[in-house]
């Protein structure tokens, strides 16, 4: 989409600080609306799927998705460890790329070395070894950017099951 260029911009006339703040606010509001629109594309049931070891996570300051590593418990679902609010350390949020946050200037460090995870938000209401489970809509902020790291894939892999005739005839 092409940006509209005003006459003032062409002539090099800068907007007043108040006008500049309004423009910045409008731009941020537009970005937030677009983000919310993207999130609403998921069916409602998708947001409440349980998260397991190997789930994919995304930070807007890393070039590629990361992986959630579960270390908080040994309880499994479909052969995968359940993720809980206890999986909130540097070792749990594995990003391979660099942190592109503007704080670092031109000297961008590896994300894994500088990430500062806070506390999981929007967690589930089920307890796994005394900690609440993570669901797909759960987020955790990084202390560097104060931006949410989101779960983009819950890690569950469906495996087809073939039933024998005897198993299918249980109710009949």
DRENLOZA-356082 format. One record per residue (C-alpha): x, y, z. Coordinates in Angstrom, 2 decimals, decimal comma. Layout:
! residues N
{px = X | py = Y | pz = Z}
...
! end
This chain:
! residues 172
{px = 0,00 | py = 0,00 | pz = 0,00}
{px = 1,43 | py = 3,39 | pz = -0,98}
{px = 1,79 | py = 6,00 | pz = 1,74}
{px = 0,04 | py = 9,29 | pz = 1,10}
{px = 2,51 | py = 12,14 | pz = 1,06}
{px = 1,20 | py = 15,50 | pz = 2,23}
{px = 2,24 | py = 18,86 | pz = 0,84}
{px = 3,81 | py = 19,74 | pz = 4,20}
{px = 6,00 | py = 16,64 | pz = 4,02}
{px = 7,08 | py = 17,50 | pz = 0,49}
{px = 8,01 | py = 21,02 | pz = 1,60}
{px = 9,87 | py = 19,69 | pz = 4,65}
{px = 7,46 | py = 21,21 | pz = 7,18}
{px = 7,33 | py = 19,09 | pz = 10,32}
{px = 4,03 | py = 18,55 | pz = 12,15}
{px = 3,57 | py = 19,97 | pz = 15,63}
{px = 4,51 | py = 17,65 | pz = 18,51}
{px = 0,80 | py = 17,24 | pz = 19,31}
{px = -0,04 | py = 16,29 | pz = 15,71}
{px = 2,96 | py = 13,95 | pz = 15,60}
{px = 1,79 | py = 12,22 | pz = 18,80}
{px = -1,72 | py = 11,83 | pz = 17,33}
{px = -0,29 | py = 10,29 | pz = 14,15}
{px = 1,86 | py = 7,90 | pz = 16,18}
{px = -1,17 | py = 6,93 | pz = 18,30}
{px = -3,33 | py = 6,34 | pz = 15,20}
{px = -0,62 | py = 4,15 | pz = 13,64}
{px = -0,27 | py = 2,08 | pz = 16,84}
{px = -4,06 | py = 1,71 | pz = 17,07}
{px = -4,22 | py = 0,51 | pz = 13,46}
{px = -1,46 | py = -2,06 | pz = 14,13}
{px = -3,30 | py = -3,32 | pz = 17,22}
{px = -6,56 | py = -3,69 | pz = 15,25}
{px = -4,76 | py = -5,67 | pz = 12,52}
{px = -3,15 | py = -7,92 | pz = 15,15}
{px = -6,53 | py = -8,56 | pz = 16,81}
{px = -8,06 | py = -9,32 | pz = 13,41}
{px = -5,33 | py = -11,92 | pz = 12,74}
{px = -5,94 | py = -13,54 | pz = 16,14}
{px = -9,69 | py = -13,75 | pz = 15,56}
{px = -9,16 | py = -15,98 | pz = 12,48}
{px = -8,63 | py = -19,00 | pz = 14,77}
{px = -11,80 | py = -20,90 | pz = 15,62}
{px = -12,73 | py = -20,36 | pz = 19,30}
{px = -11,95 | py = -23,98 | pz = 20,25}
{px = -8,39 | py = -23,58 | pz = 18,90}
{px = -7,52 | py = -21,05 | pz = 21,64}
{px = -8,21 | py = -23,62 | pz = 24,38}
{px = -6,15 | py = -26,53 | pz = 23,05}
{px = -3,68 | py = -27,91 | pz = 25,57}
{px = -0,03 | py = -27,21 | pz = 24,87}
{px = 2,68 | py = -29,89 | pz = 24,97}
{px = 6,47 | py = -30,20 | pz = 24,72}
{px = 7,70 | py = -29,07 | pz = 21,30}
{px = 5,01 | py = -26,41 | pz = 20,78}
{px = 6,04 | py = -23,56 | pz = 18,49}
{px = 6,31 | py = -20,04 | pz = 19,92}
{px = 6,75 | py = -16,66 | pz = 18,20}
{px = 8,36 | py = -13,42 | pz = 19,28}
{px = 8,10 | py = -10,46 | pz = 16,93}
{px = 11,81 | py = -9,73 | pz = 17,47}
{px = 13,17 | py = -13,08 | pz = 16,27}
{px = 13,27 | py = -14,10 | pz = 12,62}
{px = 11,95 | py = -17,65 | pz = 13,12}
{px = 9,61 | py = -19,43 | pz = 15,52}
{px = 11,08 | py = -20,98 | pz = 18,64}
{px = 10,27 | py = -24,16 | pz = 20,54}
{px = 8,72 | py = -24,59 | pz = 23,98}
{px = 10,66 | py = -27,13 | pz = 26,03}
{px = 8,76 | py = -28,65 | pz = 28,97}
{px = 10,78 | py = -29,19 | pz = 32,15}
{px = 8,14 | py = -28,57 | pz = 34,84}
{px = 6,69 | py = -32,08 | pz = 35,10}
{px = 6,69 | py = -35,65 | pz = 33,79}
{px = 2,95 | py = -35,98 | pz = 32,99}
{px = 2,29 | py = -36,94 | pz = 29,36}
{px = -0,58 | py = -36,51 | pz = 26,94}
{px = -0,36 | py = -38,56 | pz = 23,74}
{px = 3,27 | py = -39,30 | pz = 24,55}
{px = 4,19 | py = -35,62 | pz = 25,02}
{px = 4,88 | py = -33,74 | pz = 28,26}
{px = 2,16 | py = -31,24 | pz = 29,26}
{px = 3,26 | py = -27,61 | pz = 29,31}
{px = 2,49 | py = -25,62 | pz = 32,47}
{px = 3,00 | py = -22,15 | pz = 33,88}
{px = 6,18 | py = -23,57 | pz = 35,43}
{px = 7,80 | py = -23,70 | pz = 31,97}
{px = 8,77 | py = -20,04 | pz = 32,08}
{px = 12,56 | py = -19,93 | pz = 32,16}
{px = 15,21 | py = -19,16 | pz = 29,56}
{px = 15,72 | py = -22,88 | pz = 28,98}
{px = 12,03 | py = -23,38 | pz = 28,23}
{px = 11,79 | py = -20,75 | pz = 25,48}
{px = 14,25 | py = -21,84 | pz = 22,81}
{px = 14,84 | py = -19,33 | pz = 20,00}
{px = 17,73 | py = -19,92 | pz = 17,61}
{px = 18,02 | py = -16,47 | pz = 16,01}
{px = 19,13 | py = -13,06 | pz = 17,14}
{px = 17,06 | py = -10,53 | pz = 19,09}
{px = 16,29 | py = -7,70 | pz = 16,67}
{px = 14,90 | py = -5,32 | pz = 19,32}
{px = 16,05 | py = -1,73 | pz = 18,78}
{px = 17,56 | py = -1,69 | pz = 22,29}
{px = 20,61 | py = -3,51 | pz = 20,94}
{px = 21,40 | py = -1,08 | pz = 18,11}
{px = 23,64 | py = -2,67 | pz = 15,49}
{px = 25,11 | py = -5,27 | pz = 17,86}
{px = 22,26 | py = -7,82 | pz = 17,91}
{px = 22,83 | py = -10,66 | pz = 20,43}
{px = 21,44 | py = -14,22 | pz = 20,25}
{px = 17,92 | py = -14,28 | pz = 21,69}
{px = 18,70 | py = -17,29 | pz = 23,86}
{px = 21,34 | py = -15,29 | pz = 25,75}
{px = 19,24 | py = -12,20 | pz = 26,49}
{px = 15,62 | py = -13,35 | pz = 26,74}
{px = 13,98 | py = -12,44 | pz = 30,06}
{px = 10,69 | py = -14,34 | pz = 30,33}
{px = 8,18 | py = -13,06 | pz = 32,88}
{px = 5,04 | py = -14,99 | pz = 33,88}
{px = 2,58 | py = -16,89 | pz = 31,68}
{px = -0,78 | py = -15,14 | pz = 31,22}
{px = -4,16 | py = -16,55 | pz = 30,10}
{px = -3,29 | py = -20,03 | pz = 31,34}
{px = -5,78 | py = -22,89 | pz = 31,56}
{px = -7,71 | py = -23,83 | pz = 34,68}
{px = -6,52 | py = -27,41 | pz = 35,03}
{px = -3,66 | py = -28,32 | pz = 37,34}
{px = -0,75 | py = -30,55 | pz = 36,34}
{px = 1,38 | py = -31,34 | pz = 39,39}
{px = 0,17 | py = -28,20 | pz = 41,19}
{px = 0,74 | py = -25,84 | pz = 38,23}
{px = -1,85 | py = -24,56 | pz = 35,78}
{px = -1,67 | py = -25,94 | pz = 32,25}
{px = -0,83 | py = -23,82 | pz = 29,21}
{px = -3,37 | py = -23,44 | pz = 26,43}
{px = -2,83 | py = -22,07 | pz = 22,93}
{px = -3,98 | py = -18,57 | pz = 23,87}
{px = -1,44 | py = -18,37 | pz = 26,74}
{px = 1,27 | py = -15,72 | pz = 26,35}
{px = 4,43 | py = -14,76 | pz = 28,19}
{px = 6,20 | py = -11,41 | pz = 27,96}
{px = 9,90 | py = -10,88 | pz = 27,43}
{px = 11,39 | py = -8,33 | pz = 29,80}
{px = 13,52 | py = -6,86 | pz = 26,98}
{px = 10,63 | py = -5,68 | pz = 24,79}
{px = 7,62 | py = -6,12 | pz = 27,11}
{px = 5,94 | py = -7,77 | pz = 24,08}
{px = 3,99 | py = -11,02 | pz = 24,27}
{px = 5,56 | py = -14,25 | pz = 23,06}
{px = 2,70 | py = -16,26 | pz = 21,57}
{px = 2,07 | py = -19,95 | pz = 21,05}
{px = 1,50 | py = -20,48 | pz = 17,32}
{px = 1,30 | py = -24,31 | pz = 17,33}
{px = 0,21 | py = -26,32 | pz = 20,38}
{px = 2,59 | py = -29,23 | pz = 19,65}
{px = -0,14 | py = -31,87 | pz = 19,53}
{px = 0,20 | py = -34,26 | pz = 16,61}
{px = -2,83 | py = -36,29 | pz = 15,68}
{px = -2,13 | py = -39,95 | pz = 15,05}
{px = -4,71 | py = -41,97 | pz = 13,15}
{px = -6,16 | py = -44,92 | pz = 15,01}
{px = -7,47 | py = -48,02 | pz = 13,28}
{px = -10,13 | py = -49,91 | pz = 15,19}
{px = -10,76 | py = -53,60 | pz = 14,72}
{px = -14,29 | py = -54,88 | pz = 14,02}
{px = -14,51 | py = -56,17 | pz = 17,61}
{px = -13,69 | py = -52,71 | pz = 19,02}
{px = -16,25 | py = -51,01 | pz = 16,77}
{px = -19,01 | py = -53,47 | pz = 17,75}
{px = -18,87 | py = -52,68 | pz = 21,51}
{px = -22,26 | py = -50,89 | pz = 21,61}
{px = -24,04 | py = -53,05 | pz = 19,07}
! end
